Amino acid sequence: MSETEFGLAAVYRIIKKSGAERVSDEAAEELRRVVEEVANDVAKHAIELSVHAGRHTVKASDVRLAAKNILGNQ
């Protein structure tokens, strides 16, 4: 399996805090995969926004705008 950035225990906690009584190993692994994929997409878009603004530093506003563009107004 490839290197991951998010610990599996944290993913279990997120699902449990969202109301699940029990969480399968496969569900936790899949959510971790999805979250990492979305995070990578948001990060790449945030970098593009900072470069477009002529900055080398990615700011919180870049991340917020990138997330809004990628995830929509959920």
C-alpha positions in Angstrom: 0.0 0.0 0.0 1.2 3.5 -0.7 2.2 6.2 1.8 -0.7 8.1 3.2 -0.9 11.5 5.0 -3.9 10.8 7.2 -3.8 8.4 10.1 -6.5 5.7 10.0 -7.5 6.3 13.6 -8.4 9.9 12.8 -10.6 8.7 9.9 -12.4 6.3 12.3 -13.0 9.2 14.7 -14.4 11.4 11.9 -16.9 8.8 10.9 -17.9 8.0 14.5 -18.3 11.7 15.3 -20.6 12.0 12.3 -22.9 9.5 13.9 -21.8 6.0 12.9 -22.2 3.3 15.5 -19.7 1.0 13.9 -17.2 1.5 11.1 -15.8 -1.2 8.8 -12.1 -1.2 8.0 -13.0 -0.9 4.3 -15.1 2.2 4.9 -12.3 3.9 6.9 -9.7 3.1 4.2 -12.0 4.4 1.4 -12.8 7.6 3.2 -9.1 8.2 3.8 -8.4 7.6 0.1 -11.2 10.0 -0.9 -10.2 12.7 1.6 -6.5 12.6 0.4 -7.6 12.8 -3.2 -9.8 15.8 -2.5 -7.1 17.4 -0.4 -4.6 17.0 -3.2 -6.9 18.6 -5.7 -7.6 21.5 -3.4 -3.9 22.0 -2.7 -3.0 22.0 -6.4 -5.7 24.5 -7.2 -4.7 26.7 -4.2 -1.1 26.7 -5.5 -2.3 27.8 -9.0 -4.3 30.6 -7.3 -1.2 31.8 -5.4 1.0 31.7 -8.5 -1.7 33.6 -10.4 -1.6 36.3 -7.7 2.2 36.5 -8.0 2.9 34.9 -4.7 5.1 31.9 -3.7 3.1 31.5 -0.4 -0.2 29.7 -0.4 -2.6 31.6 1.9 -5.7 30.4 3.7 -7.8 32.5 1.3 -6.3 30.5 -1.6 -7.3 27.2 0.1 -10.8 28.5 0.9 -11.3 29.6 -2.7 -9.9 26.4 -4.1 -12.1 24.3 -1.9 -15.1 26.4 -2.9 -14.3 25.9 -6.6 -13.7 22.2 -6.3 -16.4 21.2 -3.8 -19.0 23.8 -4.7 -21.2 25.6 -2.2 -22.0 22.6 0.0 
